[in-house]
């Protein structure tokens, strides 16, 4: 539900908006840059689990990721593929 017109909008919301409206999608550069997209529900589950372990994890930093890189063309050519 991210606003594709926002200056802070991510590539997924921009691509989704353009594809829904039948507009072309522009990939900048060579299209080989990768990102690790994490579903927000997975982040929420992690945070809830961390809070359940407080104060044992208090003050610690965590990186939440899938470990699966995706390129912009991956998002365009496989819209139904799970990230």
C-alpha positions in Angstrom: 0.0 0.0 0.0 3.0 2.3 -0.4 2.3 5.4 -2.3 4.1 5.0 -5.7 4.2 8.8 -6.1 6.1 9.3 -2.8 9.8 10.4 -2.9 10.4 7.5 -0.5 8.5 4.9 -2.6 10.3 1.6 -3.3 10.7 -0.1 -6.6 8.0 -2.7 -6.0 5.2 -0.1 -5.5 6.4 1.9 -8.5 6.6 -1.1 -10.8 3.3 -2.4 -9.5 1.6 0.9 -10.1 3.0 1.3 -13.7 2.1 -2.3 -14.6 -1.5 -2.0 -13.3 -1.9 1.2 -15.4 -0.5 -0.5 -18.5 2.5 1.8 -18.5 6.1 0.8 -19.4 8.5 0.0 -16.5 11.9 1.7 -16.6 14.9 -0.1 -15.2 17.8 2.2 -14.5 21.4 1.1 -15.2 22.1 -2.4 -16.3 19.3 -3.9 -14.1 21.7 -6.2 -12.3 21.7 -4.4 -9.0 20.2 -6.7 -6.3 18.0 -6.2 -3.3 16.8 -8.5 -0.6 13.1 -7.9 -0.2 11.5 -9.0 3.1 7.8 -9.3 3.6 6.6 -7.0 6.3 4.7 -9.8 8.0 8.0 -11.6 8.5 9.5 -8.5 10.1 6.6 -8.2 12.4 6.9 -11.9 13.4 10.6 -11.3 14.2 9.9 -8.2 16.2 7.2 -9.9 18.3 9.5 -12.9 18.9 12.3 -10.5 20.0 9.9 -8.6 22.3 8.9 -11.9 23.9 12.6 -12.5 24.8 13.1 -9.1 26.3 15.1 -8.1 28.2 17.5 -10.8 27.0 17.8 -9.1 23.6 17.6 -5.5 24.8 20.2 -3.2 23.2 21.1 -5.7 20.5 21.0 -4.9 16.7 19.5 -7.3 14.2 19.6 -7.6 10.5 16.4 -9.1 9.1 16.7 -10.5 5.6 15.8 -13.5 3.4 19.3 -14.1 1.9 17.7 -14.3 -1.6 18.8 -11.4 -3.9 16.4 -10.1 -6.6 17.1 -7.8 -9.5 14.6 -5.3 -10.9 14.0 -7.6 -14.0 13.1 -10.4 -11.6 10.3 -8.3 -10.2 9.0 -7.5 -13.7 9.2 -11.0 -15.3 8.0 -13.0 -12.2 5.4 -10.9 -10.5 3.7 -13.9 -9.0 6.9 -15.4 -7.7 7.2 -15.2 -3.9 10.0 -13.0 -2.7 
